[in-house]
Amino acid sequence: MGLKIGGQVERINGKELSYKDFVDNYLVNNQPVVLTGLMDDWRACKDWGFQDGKPNLHFFSTHFGNSKVQVAECGKREFTDQKRVEMSVSNFIDHWLAMSTKDSTDLSNCQENDESLLYLKDWHFVKEYPEYVAYTTPLLFRDDWLNLYLNSYHMHTDPGTYQETNEISCSDYRFVYMGAKGTWTPLHADVFRSYSWSANVCGKKQWHFLSPSQCHLVFDRNLKNSVYNIFDDVSDVKFPGFKKAIWMECTQDRNEIIFVPSGWYHQVQNMEDTVSINHNWFNAQNLSYVWKLLLKDYNEAKEYIEDIRDICEDFESLCQRNLAANTGMNFSDFFSFMTRVALANIIQLYLNFKNTEKQLSSLSPSTQHLILNLLSIKKVSLSMKLVDTESSCSILDVREVLKDPLFLELCRDMEITYQMIYEHWTKCWDPIEHSRINFDELELVDSNLCKMCRSEHLIRLIDNVFSHFGVDSSIENSVLVSQLDELEVFCNDSVV
Ligand SMILES: O=C(O)CCC(=O)C(=O)O
């Protein structure tokens, strides 16, 4: 029996979609969508493919051949993913070209299909080639705290976790994927339960999606392992819910971008030779998904080593170390992330109030957005406060953060982002204006909040800022909060 398909992913013209409609209909409702018309000016679309839509493999060998990349062997499973090997882009392309010239009888000797199929994944292309501007991120996906943060900071602060390999693999979440017809990605939900977008520069992909409210159906009885390949003959005994799952399907063509919502399980097949660009990201709308995953993974990490608790010198630190290694961040990384992002939003709010805001009753869209951001951080901090422990926190000296040139970079990138979204970016960023900010006047940093080490400090900081600007509970309770509450309903649907 095949998969039950409940519907097709909606397809709309991205040029005719306002930012607000994208947020309300897709980010907040957490629904997938295919967007057309957003890749018209991309250099990648000119350089990386031919008129007929096939990838220009020689271009990659010639210009980026020396890059070392991760390549998945589509026919070999390793735990929950495909086996990965490292190779140069030119070796990868040589293999691809050699396979494409083999005739079909040779290929049938390669164990039917997947054995020889190599799929280049997670290539940190933007990080590696910043000068070669292959594309610009569409405005709809710009409010990306993850990559904005990683432009300035590393996610890991623990030197034990922060190793050479992590340096590359966690440096950012902006990737290029390349694979011949038949390459594929097993069923999964995205890292950190982030949103993602994936743009087809060449080729065609088929996607199958399962909404968070149905994800338990692809898990085994213990809710530990999920189905690897939805086209396998999946055992009813092992995965009793699988046949009941109702999937959404989508064929994504060249020059189309698919938005993948938080926590949706999905499997992807390349139906033609394909090159795609792919970002993972999160922001105010899905921050609580990230926290829920972190909490779930933390509880699992703890349970896993429970039997050595008594002989462990610092059990909690070990749990946090394992969490960082397995999930990509731990509680203190997340706390540092939220604190710096909150401070950058506060600075921007300060500048908005100083320069443009006249009345609290009619705040500009960009100021409303900043308030929503802070409310979302406060909400997650309230939940985090329930599990704060000594080693889950990091100590951030707020005055040091504010002086740090890396923090100024984050402020600049955030300011540019919101200006682009709301004002179509007219003015240049003014470092002098930032250097003139009088933090003492702002009374942000009351003496008790100089050192931030617990969620309750972050909550107090945000409350202080709101009361400083007169953002009272009537504004907090306005439409901004109902948006967050609505989101919470979707987030709670996600049980695994
Ligand atoms: O394109 C692929 O093979 C996988 C992409 C993916 O899973 C994602 O964007 O989340």
The ligand as a Tripos MOL2 file, in Angstrom:
@<TRIPOS>MOLECULE
LIG
   10     9     1     0     0
SMALL
NO_CHARGES

@<TRIPOS>ATOM
      1 O1         17.1510   18.9040   -0.6840 O.co2     1 LIG1
      2 C1         17.3450   17.9570    0.0630 C.2       1 LIG1
      3 O2         17.7830   16.8710   -0.3130 O.co2     1 LIG1
      4 C2         17.0460   18.0790    1.5290 C.3       1 LIG1
      5 C3         16.6930   19.4490    1.9760 C.3       1 LIG1
      6 C4         16.0430   19.4670    3.3100 C.2       1 LIG1
      7 O3         15.7690   18.4850    3.9150 O.2       1 LIG1
      8 C5         15.6640   20.7300    3.9370 C.2       1 LIG1
      9 O4         15.7440   21.7790    3.3110 O.co2     1 LIG1
     10 O5         15.2730   20.7000    5.1000 O.co2     1 LIG1
@<TRIPOS>BOND
     1     1     2 2
     2     2     3 1
     3     2     4 1
     4     4     5 1
     5     5     6 1
     6     6     7 2
     7     6     8 1
     8     8     9 2
     9     8    10 1
@<TRIPOS>SUBSTRUCTURE
     1 LIG1         1 GROUP 0 **** ****
